[in-house]
C-alpha cells in the first residue's frame, strides 16, 4: 500500500467519523424533542396508551423516555 492509498483510507475514516458525530447530534436533538412532546402529552392528561400508540411503542417506554 502506498502513501496515497493510506491517506485516502484515513481520510475516509475521518469523514465517516465527522458524519457519525453530526448524526449523533441530530439524533440527540430529535430525542429531546420527542421527550418534550411526550411530557407535554402527559401534562395535558392524554392517556398513556394513546401516547404509546403515537410512539409506536409499549407504555413502559414512556417512563424510560422521561427518565433521561
WOZI-V580371 format. One record per run of one state. SS is the DSSP state (H for helix, E for strand, - for the rest). FROM is the first residue (numbers start at 1). TO is the last residue. If there is no record, write none. Layout:
# WOZI-V580371
SS|FROM|TO / SS|FROM|TO
This chain:
# WOZI-V580371
-|1|2 / H|3|43 / -|44|47 / H|48|55 / -|56|58 / H|59|67 / -|68|68
